[in-house]
Amino acid sequence: MVDVFSGRLLVSKDGRSVDPEEVLQNKIVGLYFSAGWCSPCRDFTPILCDFYTELLEETDPPAPFEIVFISSDHSAEEMVGYMHAMHGDWLALPFHDPYRHDLKKKYNITVIPKLVIVKQTGEVITDKGRKQIRDKGISCFRNWLESADIFQNFSI
C-alpha cells in the first residue's frame, strides 16, 4: 500500500493519525467508498462491520485485512459523525485530503457504496467486494487472499 498512500496519513476512528506503511503492510485492503447520506451505504456498512469484526477479532491470528474509508460525505463533520455512528474500527483518508478524488478516478468509482479490494501494490483483486460479502460472507476472504500475493499463515 506504499504506492497507493505514499506520503499521506490516514486517521483512525478515534481521530489518531496513522502511517499507512505501518498499518497496511502485508494486508489485503478494502477501499470503502461510502457516505453517511447514502441509504445503500447505511444498509451495507453494518454488514461490513460484522465481516471486519469476524475477520479481525474472531480469528486467531487476525486476518491480514484492513479497510480504508474514502468519504463522499458533504463535510468533515458528516464524515466523522458517520464513522462514529456506523463504522467499525477501521481507517479513513482525511476528509480534506484532495487525494480522495484521485482515488475515485483511479478506481473508476461512479456509484457508492463501493468496496474495492486491492493488493499491496494497489492492483485490484475485485471491485465487487460488497456483492461478494453479501453473497458469500466470510468465505470470500479466502479468494482474496489467494490473489493477494502476501505472506500468509492464516486460514478460515
Secondary structure, 3 states (H helix, E strand, C coil): CHHHHCCCCEEECCCCEECHHHHCCCCEEEEEEECCCCHHHHHHHHHHHHHHHHHHHCCCCCCCEEEEEEECCCCHHHHHHHHHHHCCCCEECCCCCCHHHHHHHHCCCCCCCEEEEECCCCCEEECCHHHHHHHHHHHHHHHHHHHHCCCCCCCC
